[in-house]
Amino acid sequence: MGGKQVKFQEKHLRDFEELTPFNRAEISHAFSRFTELYNKYYGQSAAQPTEDSPHHIRDNQGFANPLAALQVTHIMDELPELSSNPFKYRICKAFCVSNSNLMNFTEFLDMVSSFSPKADLDKKIHHAFQIFDMNGDGVLSRSDLYDMMDMMTGVDLEPLTNPQEKAQWIKVRQWIVDGIFYECNKIEEVRMVDEDEMESQEPSGIRIDLNPGPGEEEEDGENSQELQESLTIEDFRYCMHRSPDFKDIFSFKI
């Protein structure tokens, strides 16, 4: 696949072997898959860099070029392992170090190796948190989980004109997210026991804020403050380490 036999510079192979769980054969296979996409959009004879692909697939010595780049949309729409995933864009963007609309082979290899069943669980958890933290504020909040549900179901509240239909979906979302945070709070209680921190204080990650916000001081004790929940990366990691299915769900093989 991908035309010519893959040939890497030794230093690149050593780096990739050190930084990923892949062996040399798997690294070469990943480059072949990347080359297939590259050739589809730029042609096997593409000799000059273009605006969309600033680095040619091979260097002037014929070695595989780790900086060869593709548009993120080409990868997420054409790679079968991603094309039907509702989080495909966020997955790709999580691995684009430059935060541009291009993904080079090094980033592509980081992505596919992180989703490999061979990948370290903590690395999977780190990237899953990045993908699910929709607003990038460093915690998984209600709004993040609502956005995740909308992406998974394909529901968009904006165009819903039927008030009953809209209210029904909002109610369903809230019920599901309430259940998620209820389970997370139970796990947090176990975590506190495990760590011998049975003190009368708030958990460090799942925060329940009972203090009135600005301009929301209690009046005669009648103003009830809505509970606010959020998961930090530490809480998320603790939960996922106790989820028997997470590693399998967050995996694919190319």
C-alpha positions in Angstrom: 0.0 0.0 0.0 1.0 3.6 -0.5 3.3 3.0 -3.5 7.0 2.7 -2.8 8.4 0.6 0.0 8.6 2.8 3.2 12.1 3.9 4.1 12.7 6.1 7.2 15.8 7.7 8.4 17.2 5.7 11.4 16.9 8.6 13.8 13.2 9.1 13.0 12.5 5.4 13.5 14.3 5.4 16.8 12.3 8.5 18.0 9.0 7.0 16.9 9.7 3.7 18.6 10.6 5.5 21.8 7.6 7.8 21.8 4.9 5.4 20.7 4.0 1.7 21.5 4.5 0.8 17.8 7.3 -1.3 16.4 9.0 -0.5 13.1 6.5 -2.6 11.0 3.6 -0.8 12.6 5.2 2.6 12.1 5.8 1.8 8.4 2.2 0.6 8.1 0.9 3.9 9.6 3.0 5.8 7.1 1.6 3.7 4.2 -1.9 4.6 5.3 -1.0 8.3 5.6 0.6 8.1 2.1 -2.6 6.6 0.6 -4.5 9.7 1.8 -1.7 12.0 0.6 -1.6 10.5 -2.8 -5.4 10.7 -3.1 -5.3 14.5 -2.7 -2.0 15.5 -4.1 -1.0 12.7 -6.5 1.8 10.2 -6.4 4.0 12.5 -8.5 3.5 15.6 -6.5 7.0 17.0 -6.3 6.5 20.5 -5.0 5.1 21.6 -1.7 1.6 23.3 -1.9 -0.3 25.6 0.4 -2.4 22.7 1.7 0.6 20.4 2.0 3.7 22.4 2.7 6.0 19.3 3.0 6.4 16.6 0.4 5.7 13.0 1.4 9.4 12.1 0.9 12.5 14.2 1.3 15.1 14.7 -1.5 16.8 11.5 -0.5 13.7 9.4 -0.8 13.2 9.0 2.9 9.7 9.2 4.5 9.1 12.8 5.6 7.6 13.1 9.1 6.6 16.7 8.4 4.5 15.8 5.3 1.0 17.2 6.1 -2.6 16.8 5.2 -5.7 18.8 5.8 -7.5 17.6 9.0 -10.7 17.3 7.1 -9.1 14.9 4.6 -8.0 12.7 7.4 -11.2 12.7 9.5 -13.4 12.1 6.5 -11.3 9.6 4.6 -9.9 7.4 7.4 -12.5 4.7 7.9 -11.6 4.3 11.5 -12.6 8.0 12.1 -15.1 8.9 9.4 -18.2 7.8 11.3 -17.1 9.0 14.8 -19.1 12.0 16.0 -15.9 13.4 17.7 -13.7 13.0 14.6 -12.9 16.7 14.3 -12.1 17.1 18.0 -10.0 13.9 17.9 -7.8 15.2 15.1 -7.5 18.7 16.5 -6.4 17.3 19.9 -3.3 15.9 18.2 -2.5 19.0 16.0 0.3 20.6 18.0 0.4 23.7 15.9 -3.4 24.1 16.3 -3.7 24.6 12.6 -5.9 22.8 10.0 -3.0 20.6 9.0 -1.9 17.4 10.5 1.6 16.1 9.7 2.7 12.5 9.9 4.3 12.8 13.3 0.9 14.0 14.7 -0.9 11.4 12.7 1.3 8.7 14.2 0.7 10.1 17.7 -3.0 9.9 17.1 -3.3 6.4 15.7 -0.8 5.0 18.3 -2.7 6.7 21.1 -5.9 4.9 20.0 -4.0 1.6 19.6 -5.0 -1.2 22.0 -1.3 -1.2 22.9 -1.3 2.4 24.1 -0.8 3.3 27.7 -4.1 3.8 29.6 -3.1 7.1 31.1 -2.2 8.5 27.7 -5.6 7.5 26.4 -7.2 9.1 29.4 -5.2 12.4 28.8 -6.4 12.6 25.2 -10.0 11.6 26.0 -10.1 14.5 28.5 -8.8 16.9 25.9 -11.4 15.7 23.4 -14.3 15.9 25.8 -13.3 19.3 27.4 -15.3 21.2 24.7 -14.6 24.7 25.9 -11.0 24.1 26.9 -11.3 25.3 30.5 -9.6 22.3 32.1 -12.6 20.7 33.6 -15.5 18.6 32.4 -18.6 20.6 33.2 -22.3 20.2 32.5 -22.0 22.3 29.4 -19.2 20.0 28.1 -21.4 16.9 28.7 -24.4 18.5 27.1 -22.3 19.3 24.0 -21.0 15.7 24.0 -24.5 14.3 24.0 -25.6 16.7 21.2 -22.7 15.5 19.1 -23.3 11.8 19.8 -27.1 12.1 19.0 -26.9 14.7 16.3 -29.4 16.8 18.1 -29.1 20.6 17.6 -31.3 22.7 20.0 -31.1 25.9 17.9 -33.3 24.8 15.0 -35.9 23.0 17.2 -39.0 25.1 16.9 -41.4 22.8 18.7 -41.3 24.0 22.4 -42.4 20.6 23.7 -39.8 18.7 21.7 -37.1 21.1 22.8 -38.1 20.9 26.5 -38.2 17.1 26.3 -34.6 16.9 25.0 -33.4 19.4 27.6 -35.0 17.3 30.3 -33.5 14.1 28.9 -30.0 15.7 28.8 -30.3 16.9 32.3 -31.5 13.5 33.6 -28.6 11.7 31.9 -26.0 14.3 33.1 -27.4 14.2 36.6 -26.9 10.4 36.6 -23.3 10.8 35.4 -22.4 13.2 38.2 -24.2 11.1 40.7 -22.1 8.1 39.8 -18.9 10.3 39.8 -19.7 11.6 43.2 -20.0 8.0 44.5 -16.7 7.2 42.9 -15.2 10.3 44.5 -16.4 9.1 47.9 -14.6 5.8 47.3 -11.5 7.7 46.3 -11.6 9.7 49.5 -11.8 6.5 51.5 -9.0 5.0 49.5 -6.8 8.0 50.2 -7.8 8.1 53.9 -9.1 11.7 53.5 -12.3 11.3 55.5 -12.3 15.0 56.4 -15.3 17.3 56.3 -14.2 19.2 53.2 -15.2 19.4 49.6 -13.7 16.9 47.2 -10.8 18.5 45.3 -12.2 17.8 41.8 -16.0 17.3 41.9 -17.0 20.6 43.3 -20.4 21.4 44.8 -20.6 25.1 45.2 -23.2 26.1 47.8 -22.1 29.7 48.1 -24.2 32.5 46.5 -22.7 34.0 43.4 -22.3 37.7 42.8 -25.6 39.4 43.2 -27.2 36.2 44.4 -27.1 36.7 48.2 -29.7 34.7 50.1 -32.8 36.5 51.0 -34.5 35.3 54.2 -33.0 31.9 53.5 -35.3 31.3 50.5 -32.8 31.6 47.7 -31.5 28.0 46.9 -28.2 27.9 45.0 -28.0 25.4 42.1 -25.4 22.7 42.6 -22.4 23.0 40.2 -20.4 19.9 39.3 -17.2 19.5 37.3 -14.6 16.8 36.8 -10.9 17.7 36.8 -8.4 15.5 34.9 -7.4 13.8 38.2 -11.1 12.9 38.8 -11.5 11.7 35.2 -8.4 9.6 35.4 -9.6 8.0 38.7 -13.0 7.1 37.1 -11.5 5.8 33.9 -9.1 3.6 35.7 -12.1 1.9 37.3 -14.0 1.6 34.0 -13.5 -1.9 32.5 -14.6 -0.8 29.1 -12.9 2.5 28.6 -9.7 1.2 27.0 -11.6 -0.9 24.5 -14.0 1.9 23.6 -11.2 4.4 23.2 -9.3 2.2 20.7 -9.1 1.4 17.0 -6.5 -0.3 14.8 -5.5 1.0 11.4 
